[in-house]
Amino acid sequence: MNWKRNIQVRDLDPGQRLEVTCKSCGHVHYLTREAICSSPEREFLYLDEVERDTVCKARGCRGAVRIAIIGDGPTSAFVGGMA
Ligand SMILES: [Zn+2]
């Protein structure tokens, strides 16, 4: 699936959370559109670029991560309990 190359940060719903899973240690953290947009031009990053740009937040790891959108939009807003 190439959806990460087709979705820009600015396409995300406000409050949409992205699940970020470390490929090295499995640590999970979450990103929001607001968290990604630490500067205005970051709105135009595609999610595959965000993925390359993001590292594991576990202390001392900084491994590569995989990004997943939690649910598939507003209708799945209640799929939050899986973490
Ligand atoms: Zn890690």
PDB file of the backbone (N, CA, C, O) and the ligand in Angstrom, with CONECT records:
HET     ZN  A 101       1
ATOM      1  N   MET A   1       0.838  -1.212   0.000  1.00  0.00           N
ATOM      2  CA  MET A   1       0.000   0.000   0.000  1.00  0.00           C
ATOM      3  C   MET A   1       0.865   1.251   0.000  1.00  0.00           C
ATOM      4  O   MET A   1       1.793   1.377   0.799  1.00  0.00           O
ATOM      5  N   ASN A   2       0.554   2.169  -0.899  1.00  0.00           N
ATOM      6  CA  ASN A   2       1.310   3.414  -0.974  1.00  0.00           C
ATOM      7  C   ASN A   2       0.566   4.590  -0.368  1.00  0.00           C
ATOM      8  O   ASN A   2       0.849   5.747  -0.681  1.00  0.00           O
ATOM      9  N   TRP A   3      -0.389   4.285   0.503  1.00  0.00           N
ATOM     10  CA  TRP A   3      -1.200   5.384   1.023  1.00  0.00           C
ATOM     11  C   TRP A   3      -0.369   6.434   1.726  1.00  0.00           C
ATOM     12  O   TRP A   3      -0.744   7.607   1.759  1.00  0.00           O
ATOM     13  N   LYS A   4       0.755   6.027   2.286  1.00  0.00           N
ATOM     14  CA  LYS A   4       1.569   7.014   3.011  1.00  0.00           C
ATOM     15  C   LYS A   4       2.157   8.055   2.068  1.00  0.00           C
ATOM     16  O   LYS A   4       2.490   9.165   2.483  1.00  0.00           O
ATOM     17  N   ARG A   5       2.282   7.686   0.786  1.00  0.00           N
ATOM     18  CA  ARG A   5       2.793   8.655  -0.180  1.00  0.00           C
ATOM     19  C   ARG A   5       1.688   9.536  -0.718  1.00  0.00           C
ATOM     20  O   ARG A   5       1.952  10.527  -1.397  1.00  0.00           O
ATOM     21  N   ASN A   6       0.446   9.179  -0.417  1.00  0.00           N
ATOM     22  CA  ASN A   6      -0.690   9.933  -0.963  1.00  0.00           C
ATOM     23  C   ASN A   6      -1.351  10.830   0.070  1.00  0.00           C
ATOM     24  O   ASN A   6      -2.192  11.661  -0.275  1.00  0.00           O
ATOM     25  N   ILE A   7      -0.984  10.672   1.319  1.00  0.00           N
ATOM     26  CA  ILE A   7      -1.617  11.465   2.374  1.00  0.00           C
ATOM     27  C   ILE A   7      -0.592  12.435   2.940  1.00  0.00           C
ATOM     28  O   ILE A   7       0.487  12.043   3.384  1.00  0.00           O
ATOM     29  N   GLN A   8      -0.958  13.710   2.913  1.00  0.00           N
ATOM     30  CA  GLN A   8      -0.115  14.712   3.542  1.00  0.00           C
ATOM     31  C   GLN A   8      -0.612  14.961   4.951  1.00  0.00           C
ATOM     32  O   GLN A   8      -1.755  14.665   5.299  1.00  0.00           O
ATOM     33  N   VAL A   9       0.284  15.512   5.745  1.00  0.00           N
ATOM     34  CA  VAL A   9      -0.092  15.804   7.131  1.00  0.00           C
ATOM     35  C   VAL A   9      -1.331  16.690   7.166  1.00  0.00           C
ATOM     36  O   VAL A   9      -2.187  16.539   8.038  1.00  0.00           O
ATOM     37  N   ARG A  10      -1.423  17.619   6.211  1.00  0.00           N
ATOM     38  CA  ARG A  10      -2.563  18.535   6.230  1.00  0.00           C
ATOM     39  C   ARG A  10      -3.878  17.860   5.863  1.00  0.00           C
ATOM     40  O   ARG A  10      -4.946  18.438   6.064  1.00  0.00           O
ATOM     41  N   ASP A  11      -3.814  16.625   5.319  1.00  0.00           N
ATOM     42  CA  ASP A  11      -5.040  15.886   5.013  1.00  0.00           C
ATOM     43  C   ASP A  11      -5.635  15.205   6.245  1.00  0.00           C
ATOM     44  O   ASP A  11      -6.788  14.775   6.231  1.00  0.00           O
ATOM     45  N   LEU A  12      -4.847  15.114   7.293  1.00  0.00           N
ATOM     46  CA  LEU A  12      -5.342  14.430   8.488  1.00  0.00           C
ATOM     47  C   LEU A  12      -6.412  15.263   9.166  1.00  0.00           C
ATOM     48  O   LEU A  12      -6.388  16.493   9.122  1.00  0.00           O
ATOM     49  N   ASP A  13      -7.349  14.574   9.791  1.00  0.00           N
ATOM     50  CA  ASP A  13      -8.347  15.278  10.588  1.00  0.00           C
ATOM     51  C   ASP A  13      -7.671  15.869  11.821  1.00  0.00           C
ATOM     52  O   ASP A  13      -6.736  15.281  12.363  1.00  0.00           O
ATOM     53  N   PRO A  14      -8.137  17.012  12.254  1.00  0.00           N
ATOM     54  CA  PRO A  14      -7.630  17.535  13.529  1.00  0.00           C
ATOM     55  C   PRO A  14      -7.879  16.507  14.619  1.00  0.00           C
ATOM     56  O   PRO A  14      -8.985  15.981  14.743  1.00  0.00           O
ATOM     57  N   GLY A  15      -6.873  16.227  15.392  1.00  0.00           N
ATOM     58  CA  GLY A  15      -7.032  15.261  16.468  1.00  0.00           C
ATOM     59  C   GLY A  15      -6.817  13.823  16.045  1.00  0.00           C
ATOM     60  O   GLY A  15      -6.786  12.933  16.894  1.00  0.00           O
ATOM     61  N   GLN A  16      -6.667  13.571  14.735  1.00  0.00           N
ATOM     62  CA  GLN A  16      -6.353  12.217  14.263  1.00  0.00           C
ATOM     63  C   GLN A  16      -5.019  11.776  14.844  1.00  0.00           C
ATOM     64  O   GLN A  16      -4.035  12.514  14.783  1.00  0.00           O
ATOM     65  N   ARG A  17      -4.986  10.587  15.402  1.00  0.00           N
ATOM     66  CA  ARG A  17      -3.731  10.104  15.966  1.00  0.00           C
ATOM     67  C   ARG A  17      -3.093   9.082  15.044  1.00  0.00           C
ATOM     68  O   ARG A  17      -3.769   8.268  14.415  1.00  0.00           O
ATOM     69  N   LEU A  18      -1.773   9.148  14.981  1.00  0.00           N
ATOM     70  CA  LEU A  18      -1.005   8.167  14.233  1.00  0.00           C
ATOM     71  C   LEU A  18      -0.256   7.299  15.235  1.00  0.00           C
ATOM     72  O   LEU A  18       0.351   7.798  16.183  1.00  0.00           O
ATOM     73  N   GLU A  19      -0.312   6.007  15.011  1.00  0.00           N
ATOM     74  CA  GLU A  19       0.418   5.090  15.871  1.00  0.00           C
ATOM     75  C   GLU A  19       1.792   4.849  15.267  1.00  0.00           C
ATOM     76  O   GLU A  19       1.907   4.463  14.103  1.00  0.00           O
ATOM     77  N   VAL A  20       2.819   5.073  16.049  1.00  0.00           N
ATOM     78  CA  VAL A  20       4.194   4.965  15.583  1.00  0.00           C
ATOM     79  C   VAL A  20       4.849   3.801  16.311  1.00  0.00           C
ATOM     80  O   VAL A  20       5.046   3.849  17.526  1.00  0.00           O
ATOM     81  N   THR A  21       5.186   2.757  15.563  1.00  0.00           N
ATOM     82  CA  THR A  21       5.752   1.551  16.163  1.00  0.00           C
ATOM     83  C   THR A  21       7.217   1.415  15.764  1.00  0.00           C
ATOM     84  O   THR A  21       7.546   1.485  14.580  1.00  0.00           O
ATOM     85  N   CYS A  22       8.080   1.225  16.723  1.00  0.00           N
ATOM     86  CA  CYS A  22       9.509   1.067  16.462  1.00  0.00           C
ATOM     87  C   CYS A  22       9.765  -0.295  15.824  1.00  0.00           C
ATOM     88  O   CYS A  22       9.281  -1.318  16.309  1.00  0.00           O
ATOM     89  N   LYS A  23      10.535  -0.297  14.725  1.00  0.00           N
ATOM     90  CA  LYS A  23      10.855  -1.566  14.079  1.00  0.00           C
ATOM     91  C   LYS A  23      11.942  -2.326  14.830  1.00  0.00           C
ATOM     92  O   LYS A  23      12.138  -3.520  14.605  1.00  0.00           O
ATOM     93  N   SER A  24      12.640  -1.641  15.711  1.00  0.00           N
ATOM     94  CA  SER A  24      13.719  -2.293  16.455  1.00  0.00           C
ATOM     95  C   SER A  24      13.238  -2.887  17.764  1.00  0.00           C
ATOM     96  O   SER A  24      13.476  -4.062  18.040  1.00  0.00           O
ATOM     97  N   CYS A  25      12.563  -2.083  18.570  1.00  0.00           N
ATOM     98  CA  CYS A  25      12.227  -2.553  19.914  1.00  0.00           C
ATOM     99  C   CYS A  25      10.727  -2.695  20.144  1.00  0.00           C
ATOM    100  O   CYS A  25      10.312  -3.202  21.186  1.00  0.00           O
ATOM    101  N   GLY A  26       9.913  -2.260  19.196  1.00  0.00           N
ATOM    102  CA  GLY A  26       8.476  -2.415  19.342  1.00  0.00           C
ATOM    103  C   GLY A  26       7.805  -1.353  20.199  1.00  0.00           C
ATOM    104  O   GLY A  26       6.597  -1.409  20.426  1.00  0.00           O
ATOM    105  N   HIS A  27       8.576  -0.395  20.673  1.00  0.00           N
ATOM    106  CA  HIS A  27       7.990   0.693  21.467  1.00  0.00           C
ATOM    107  C   HIS A  27       6.978   1.452  20.607  1.00  0.00           C
ATOM    108  O   HIS A  27       7.224   1.700  19.427  1.00  0.00           O
ATOM    109  N   VAL A  28       5.841   1.819  21.203  1.00  0.00           N
ATOM    110  CA  VAL A  28       4.791   2.529  20.484  1.00  0.00           C
ATOM    111  C   VAL A  28       4.637   3.914  21.078  1.00  0.00           C
ATOM    112  O   VAL A  28       4.553   4.070  22.297  1.00  0.00           O
ATOM    113  N   HIS A  29       4.601   4.927  20.213  1.00  0.00           N
ATOM    114  CA  HIS A  29       4.148   6.230  20.670  1.00  0.00           C
ATOM    115  C   HIS A  29       3.182   6.792  19.642  1.00  0.00           C
ATOM    116  O   HIS A  29       2.992   6.219  18.570  1.00  0.00           O
ATOM    117  N   TYR A  30       2.586   7.898  19.976  1.00  0.00           N
ATOM    118  CA  TYR A  30       1.540   8.444  19.123  1.00  0.00           C
ATOM    119  C   TYR A  30       1.898   9.848  18.673  1.00  0.00           C
ATOM    120  O   TYR A  30       2.505  10.624  19.412  1.00  0.00           O
ATOM    121  N   LEU A  31       1.507  10.156  17.439  1.00  0.00           N
ATOM    122  CA  LEU A  31       1.685  11.495  16.893  1.00  0.00           C
ATOM    123  C   LEU A  31       0.323  12.043  16.519  1.00  0.00           C
ATOM    124  O   LEU A  31      -0.573  11.297  16.125  1.00  0.00           O
ATOM    125  N   THR A  32       0.175  13.341  16.643  1.00  0.00           N
ATOM    126  CA  THR A  32      -0.997  14.017  16.102  1.00  0.00           C
ATOM    127  C   THR A  32      -0.517  14.987  15.040  1.00  0.00           C
ATOM    128  O   THR A  32       0.667  15.312  14.958  1.00  0.00           O
ATOM    129  N   ARG A  33      -1.450  15.440  14.237  1.00  0.00           N
ATOM    130  CA  ARG A  33      -1.142  16.459  13.245  1.00  0.00           C
ATOM    131  C   ARG A  33      -0.454  17.665  13.906  1.00  0.00           C
ATOM    132  O   ARG A  33       0.506  18.226  13.377  1.00  0.00           O
ATOM    133  N   GLU A  34      -0.972  18.034  15.062  1.00  0.00           N
ATOM    134  CA  GLU A  34      -0.402  19.183  15.762  1.00  0.00           C
ATOM    135  C   GLU A  34       1.037  18.901  16.194  1.00  0.00           C
ATOM    136  O   GLU A  34       1.887  19.791  16.154  1.00  0.00           O
ATOM    137  N   ALA A  35       1.304  17.666  16.604  1.00  0.00           N
ATOM    138  CA  ALA A  35       2.648  17.326  17.063  1.00  0.00           C
ATOM    139  C   ALA A  35       3.640  17.296  15.903  1.00  0.00           C
ATOM    140  O   ALA A  35       4.805  17.661  16.065  1.00  0.00           O
ATOM    141  N   ILE A  36       3.174  16.859  14.730  1.00  0.00           N
ATOM    142  CA  ILE A  36       4.056  16.795  13.566  1.00  0.00           C
ATOM    143  C   ILE A  36       4.393  18.196  13.078  1.00  0.00           C
ATOM    144  O   ILE A  36       5.517  18.463  12.653  1.00  0.00           O
ATOM    145  N   CYS A  37       3.416  19.082  13.142  1.00  0.00           N
ATOM    146  CA  CYS A  37       3.582  20.420  12.575  1.00  0.00           C
ATOM    147  C   CYS A  37       4.324  21.343  13.536  1.00  0.00           C
ATOM    148  O   CYS A  37       3.804  22.374  13.965  1.00  0.00           O
ATOM    149  N   SER A  38       5.532  20.952  13.856  1.00  0.00           N
ATOM    150  CA  SER A  38       6.345  21.809  14.721  1.00  0.00           C
ATOM    151  C   SER A  38       6.762  23.075  13.973  1.00  0.00           C
ATOM    152  O   SER A  38       7.118  24.075  14.597  1.00  0.00           O
ATOM    153  N   SER A  39       6.720  23.036  12.652  1.00  0.00           N
ATOM    154  CA  SER A  39       6.868  24.252  11.863  1.00  0.00           C
ATOM    155  C   SER A  39       5.857  24.181  10.723  1.00  0.00           C
ATOM    156  O   SER A  39       5.488  23.089  10.289  1.00  0.00           O
ATOM    157  N   PRO A  40       5.402  25.349  10.230  1.00  0.00           N
ATOM    158  CA  PRO A  40       4.258  25.374   9.297  1.00  0.00           C
ATOM    159  C   PRO A  40       4.466  24.546   8.034  1.00  0.00           C
ATOM    160  O   PRO A  40       3.513  23.942   7.542  1.00  0.00           O
ATOM    161  N   GLU A  41       5.686  24.499   7.493  1.00  0.00           N
ATOM    162  CA  GLU A  41       5.864  23.794   6.225  1.00  0.00           C
ATOM    163  C   GLU A  41       5.754  22.283   6.390  1.00  0.00           C
ATOM    164  O   GLU A  41       5.616  21.561   5.403  1.00  0.00           O
ATOM    165  N   ARG A  42       5.814  21.809   7.606  1.00  0.00           N
ATOM    166  CA  ARG A  42       5.698  20.364   7.814  1.00  0.00           C
ATOM    167  C   ARG A  42       4.303  19.839   7.495  1.00  0.00           C
ATOM    168  O   ARG A  42       4.124  18.635   7.315  1.00  0.00           O
ATOM    169  N   GLU A  43       3.325  20.717   7.423  1.00  0.00           N
ATOM    170  CA  GLU A  43       1.994  20.340   6.948  1.00  0.00           C
ATOM    171  C   GLU A  43       2.021  19.651   5.593  1.00  0.00           C
ATOM    172  O   GLU A  43       1.144  18.846   5.280  1.00  0.00           O
ATOM    173  N   PHE A  44       3.026  19.966   4.793  1.00  0.00           N
ATOM    174  CA  PHE A  44       3.073  19.469   3.416  1.00  0.00           C
ATOM    175  C   PHE A  44       3.896  18.200   3.266  1.00  0.00           C
ATOM    176  O   PHE A  44       4.075  17.705   2.153  1.00  0.00           O
ATOM    177  N   LEU A  45       4.393  17.673   4.366  1.00  0.00           N
ATOM    178  CA  LEU A  45       5.088  16.392   4.309  1.00  0.00           C
ATOM    179  C   LEU A  45       4.092  15.274   4.044  1.00  0.00           C
ATOM    180  O   LEU A  45       2.972  15.286   4.555  1.00  0.00           O
ATOM    181  N   TYR A  46       4.518  14.308   3.237  1.00  0.00           N
ATOM    182  CA  TYR A  46       3.722  13.095   3.106  1.00  0.00           C
ATOM    183  C   TYR A  46       4.053  12.170   4.268  1.00  0.00           C
ATOM    184  O   TYR A  46       5.114  12.268   4.883  1.00  0.00           O
ATOM    185  N   LEU A  47       3.126  11.277   4.549  1.00  0.00           N
ATOM    186  CA  LEU A  47       3.322  10.456   5.739  1.00  0.00           C
ATOM    187  C   LEU A  47       4.530   9.527   5.620  1.00  0.00           C
ATOM    188  O   LEU A  47       5.116   9.145   6.632  1.00  0.00           O
ATOM    189  N   ASP A  48       4.908   9.162   4.392  1.00  0.00           N
ATOM    190  CA  ASP A  48       6.123   8.345   4.295  1.00  0.00           C
ATOM    191  C   ASP A  48       7.360   9.167   4.658  1.00  0.00           C
ATOM    192  O   ASP A  48       8.349   8.633   5.159  1.00  0.00           O
ATOM    193  N   GLU A  49       7.289  10.479   4.396  1.00  0.00           N
ATOM    194  CA  GLU A  49       8.394  11.348   4.802  1.00  0.00           C
ATOM    195  C   GLU A  49       8.415  11.534   6.314  1.00  0.00           C
ATOM    196  O   GLU A  49       9.474  11.562   6.941  1.00  0.00           O
ATOM    197  N   VAL A  50       7.221  11.660   6.881  1.00  0.00           N
ATOM    198  CA  VAL A  50       7.136  11.757   8.341  1.00  0.00           C
ATOM    199  C   VAL A  50       7.715  10.491   8.970  1.00  0.00           C
ATOM    200  O   VAL A  50       8.420  10.539   9.978  1.00  0.00           O
ATOM    201  N   GLU A  51       7.397   9.363   8.349  1.00  0.00           N
ATOM    202  CA  GLU A  51       7.876   8.086   8.865  1.00  0.00           C
ATOM    203  C   GLU A  51       9.408   8.027   8.860  1.00  0.00           C
ATOM    204  O   GLU A  51      10.033   7.598   9.830  1.00  0.00           O
ATOM    205  N   ARG A  52       9.991   8.467   7.746  1.00  0.00           N
ATOM    206  CA  ARG A  52      11.457   8.467   7.671  1.00  0.00           C
ATOM    207  C   ARG A  52      12.077   9.451   8.654  1.00  0.00           C
ATOM    208  O   ARG A  52      13.201   9.268   9.121  1.00  0.00           O
ATOM    209  N   ASP A  53      11.321  10.492   8.953  1.00  0.00           N
ATOM    210  CA  ASP A  53      11.799  11.589   9.774  1.00  0.00           C
ATOM    211  C   ASP A  53      11.641  11.323  11.270  1.00  0.00           C
ATOM    212  O   ASP A  53      12.179  12.045  12.108  1.00  0.00           O
ATOM    213  N   THR A  54      10.891  10.272  11.579  1.00  0.00           N
ATOM    214  CA  THR A  54      10.531  10.006  12.973  1.00  0.00           C
ATOM    215  C   THR A  54      11.373   8.851  13.502  1.00  0.00           C
ATOM    216  O   THR A  54      11.612   7.870  12.798  1.00  0.00           O
ATOM    217  N   VAL A  55      11.809   8.974  14.719  1.00  0.00           N
ATOM    218  CA  VAL A  55      12.572   7.887  15.332  1.00  0.00           C
ATOM    219  C   VAL A  55      11.887   7.456  16.618  1.00  0.00           C
ATOM    220  O   VAL A  55      11.079   8.186  17.192  1.00  0.00           O
ATOM    221  N   CYS A  56      12.230   6.261  17.048  1.00  0.00           N
ATOM    222  CA  CYS A  56      11.686   5.707  18.282  1.00  0.00           C
ATOM    223  C   CYS A  56      11.975   6.624  19.458  1.00  0.00           C
ATOM    224  O   CYS A  56      13.060   7.194  19.574  1.00  0.00           O
ATOM    225  N   LYS A  57      10.977   6.754  20.332  1.00  0.00           N
ATOM    226  CA  LYS A  57      11.149   7.634  21.487  1.00  0.00           C
ATOM    227  C   LYS A  57      11.664   6.899  22.714  1.00  0.00           C
ATOM    228  O   LYS A  57      11.912   7.520  23.748  1.00  0.00           O
ATOM    229  N   ALA A  58      11.826   5.596  22.614  1.00  0.00           N
ATOM    230  CA  ALA A  58      12.375   4.873  23.758  1.00  0.00           C
ATOM    231  C   ALA A  58      13.798   5.358  24.010  1.00  0.00           C
ATOM    232  O   ALA A  58      14.560   5.611  23.077  1.00  0.00           O
ATOM    233  N   ARG A  59      14.133   5.478  25.265  1.00  0.00           N
ATOM    234  CA  ARG A  59      15.421   6.033  25.623  1.00  0.00           C
ATOM    235  C   ARG A  59      16.569   5.207  25.028  1.00  0.00           C
ATOM    236  O   ARG A  59      16.647   3.997  25.242  1.00  0.00           O
ATOM    237  N   GLY A  60      17.448   5.866  24.287  1.00  0.00           N
ATOM    238  CA  GLY A  60      18.614   5.196  23.753  1.00  0.00           C
ATOM    239  C   GLY A  60      18.373   4.360  22.514  1.00  0.00           C
ATOM    240  O   GLY A  60      19.308   3.738  22.011  1.00  0.00           O
ATOM    241  N   CYS A  61      17.140   4.321  21.998  1.00  0.00           N
ATOM    242  CA  CYS A  61      16.849   3.459  20.854  1.00  0.00           C
ATOM    243  C   CYS A  61      16.995   4.221  19.545  1.00  0.00           C
ATOM    244  O   CYS A  61      17.895   3.942  18.752  1.00  0.00           O
ATOM    245  N   ARG A  62      16.113   5.177  19.325  1.00  0.00           N
ATOM    246  CA  ARG A  62      16.097   5.974  18.097  1.00  0.00           C
ATOM    247  C   ARG A  62      16.039   5.096  16.840  1.00  0.00           C
ATOM    248  O   ARG A  62      16.611   5.454  15.810  1.00  0.00           O
ATOM    249  N   GLY A  63      15.364   3.970  16.918  1.00  0.00           N
ATOM    250  CA  GLY A  63      15.212   3.085  15.774  1.00  0.00           C
ATOM    251  C   GLY A  63      14.230   3.630  14.751  1.00  0.00           C
ATOM    252  O   GLY A  63      13.482   4.566  15.034  1.00  0.00           O
ATOM    253  N   ALA A  64      14.234   3.037  13.552  1.00  0.00           N
ATOM    254  CA  ALA A  64      13.270   3.398  12.517  1.00  0.00           C
ATOM    255  C   ALA A  64      11.878   2.945  12.941  1.00  0.00           C
ATOM    256  O   ALA A  64      11.732   1.984  13.697  1.00  0.00           O
ATOM    257  N   VAL A  65      10.867   3.636  12.453  1.00  0.00           N
ATOM    258  CA  VAL A  65       9.500   3.365  12.888  1.00  0.00           C
ATOM    259  C   VAL A  65       8.580   3.074  11.708  1.00  0.00           C
ATOM    260  O   VAL A  65       8.904   3.348  10.553  1.00  0.00           O
ATOM    261  N   ARG A  66       7.428   2.514  12.038  1.00  0.00           N
ATOM    262  CA  ARG A  66       6.358   2.316  11.076  1.00  0.00           C
ATOM    263  C   ARG A  66       5.148   3.096  11.575  1.00  0.00           C
ATOM    264  O   ARG A  66       4.780   3.001  12.746  1.00  0.00           O
ATOM    265  N   ILE A  67       4.533   3.866  10.685  1.00  0.00           N
ATOM    266  CA  ILE A  67       3.386   4.684  11.063  1.00  0.00           C
ATOM    267  C   ILE A  67       2.101   4.029  10.589  1.00  0.00           C
ATOM    268  O   ILE A  67       2.024   3.541   9.462  1.00  0.00           O
ATOM    269  N   ALA A  68       1.099   4.019  11.446  1.00  0.00           N
ATOM    270  CA  ALA A  68      -0.234   3.554  11.062  1.00  0.00           C
ATOM    271  C   ALA A  68      -1.267   4.560  11.535  1.00  0.00           C
ATOM    272  O   ALA A  68      -1.148   5.133  12.618  1.00  0.00           O
ATOM    273  N   ILE A  69      -2.277   4.765  10.710  1.00  0.00           N
ATOM    274  CA  ILE A  69      -3.401   5.598  11.140  1.00  0.00           C
ATOM    275  C   ILE A  69      -4.310   4.747  12.000  1.00  0.00           C
ATOM    276  O   ILE A  69      -4.639   3.617  11.639  1.00  0.00           O
ATOM    277  N   ILE A  70      -4.709   5.276  13.113  1.00  0.00           N
ATOM    278  CA  ILE A  70      -5.593   4.538  14.007  1.00  0.00           C
ATOM    279  C   ILE A  70      -7.017   4.667  13.493  1.00  0.00           C
ATOM    280  O   ILE A  70      -7.543   5.772  13.360  1.00  0.00           O
ATOM    281  N   GLY A  71      -7.638   3.518  13.204  1.00  0.00           N
ATOM    282  CA  GLY A  71      -8.943   3.557  12.576  1.00  0.00           C
ATOM    283  C   GLY A  71      -8.795   4.044  11.143  1.00  0.00           C
ATOM    284  O   GLY A  71      -7.673   4.110  10.641  1.00  0.00           O
ATOM    285  N   ASP A  72      -9.868   4.380  10.479  1.00  0.00           N
ATOM    286  CA  ASP A  72      -9.725   4.890   9.122  1.00  0.00           C
ATOM    287  C   ASP A  72     -10.565   6.139   8.924  1.00  0.00           C
ATOM    288  O   ASP A  72     -11.082   6.376   7.832  1.00  0.00           O
ATOM    289  N   GLY A  73     -10.703   6.921   9.946  1.00  0.00           N
ATOM    290  CA  GLY A  73     -11.413   8.171   9.802  1.00  0.00           C
ATOM    291  C   GLY A  73     -12.359   8.403  10.954  1.00  0.00           C
ATOM    292  O   GLY A  73     -12.371   7.655  11.932  1.00  0.00           O
ATOM    293  N   PRO A  74     -13.146   9.441  10.826  1.00  0.00           N
ATOM    294  CA  PRO A  74     -14.028   9.851  11.924  1.00  0.00           C
ATOM    295  C   PRO A  74     -14.960   8.744  12.400  1.00  0.00           C
ATOM    296  O   PRO A  74     -15.270   8.672  13.590  1.00  0.00           O
ATOM    297  N   THR A  75     -15.415   7.876  11.489  1.00  0.00           N
ATOM    298  CA  THR A  75     -16.351   6.843  11.902  1.00  0.00           C
ATOM    299  C   THR A  75     -15.698   5.814  12.801  1.00  0.00           C
ATOM    300  O   THR A  75     -16.388   5.075  13.502  1.00  0.00           O
ATOM    301  N   SER A  76     -14.355   5.758  12.787  1.00  0.00           N
ATOM    302  CA  SER A  76     -13.644   4.797  13.632  1.00  0.00           C
ATOM    303  C   SER A  76     -13.035   5.478  14.841  1.00  0.00           C
ATOM    304  O   SER A  76     -12.067   4.981  15.417  1.00  0.00           O
ATOM    305  N   ALA A  77     -13.583   6.590  15.219  1.00  0.00           N
ATOM    306  CA  ALA A  77     -12.992   7.390  16.280  1.00  0.00           C
ATOM    307  C   ALA A  77     -12.904   6.641  17.610  1.00  0.00           C
ATOM    308  O   ALA A  77     -12.157   7.041  18.502  1.00  0.00           O
ATOM    309  N   PHE A  78     -13.664   5.562  17.740  1.00  0.00           N
ATOM    310  CA  PHE A  78     -13.680   4.883  19.031  1.00  0.00           C
ATOM    311  C   PHE A  78     -12.778   3.655  19.057  1.00  0.00           C
ATOM    312  O   PHE A  78     -12.864   2.846  19.981  1.00  0.00           O
ATOM    313  N   VAL A  79     -11.931   3.510  18.074  1.00  0.00           N
ATOM    314  CA  VAL A  79     -11.018   2.378  18.034  1.00  0.00           C
ATOM    315  C   VAL A  79      -9.757   2.666  18.843  1.00  0.00           C
ATOM    316  O   VAL A  79      -8.687   2.137  18.542  1.00  0.00           O
ATOM    317  N   GLY A  80      -9.881   3.492  19.855  1.00  0.00           N
ATOM    318  CA  GLY A  80      -8.702   3.952  20.559  1.00  0.00           C
ATOM    319  C   GLY A  80      -8.158   3.019  21.605  1.00  0.00           C
ATOM    320  O   GLY A  80      -7.043   3.230  22.081  1.00  0.00           O
ATOM    321  N   GLY A  81      -8.886   2.006  21.980  1.00  0.00           N
ATOM    322  CA  GLY A  81      -8.501   1.222  23.139  1.00  0.00           C
ATOM    323  C   GLY A  81      -7.492   0.117  22.884  1.00  0.00           C
ATOM    324  O   GLY A  81      -7.240  -0.701  23.769  1.00  0.00           O
ATOM    325  N   MET A  82      -6.913   0.075  21.697  1.00  0.00           N
ATOM    326  CA  MET A  82      -6.083  -1.064  21.341  1.00  0.00           C
ATOM    327  C   MET A  82      -4.648  -0.984  21.850  1.00  0.00           C
ATOM    328  O   MET A  82      -3.948  -1.996  21.892  1.00  0.00           O
ATOM    329  N   ALA A  83      -4.209   0.200  22.233  1.00  0.00           N
ATOM    330  CA  ALA A  83      -2.802   0.372  22.615  1.00  0.00           C
ATOM    331  C   ALA A  83      -2.492  -0.499  23.822  1.00  0.00           C
ATOM    332  O   ALA A  83      -1.360  -0.503  24.306  1.00  0.00           O
TER     333      ALA A  83
HETATM  334 ZN    ZN A 101      12.824   1.489  19.690  1.00  0.00          ZN2+
END
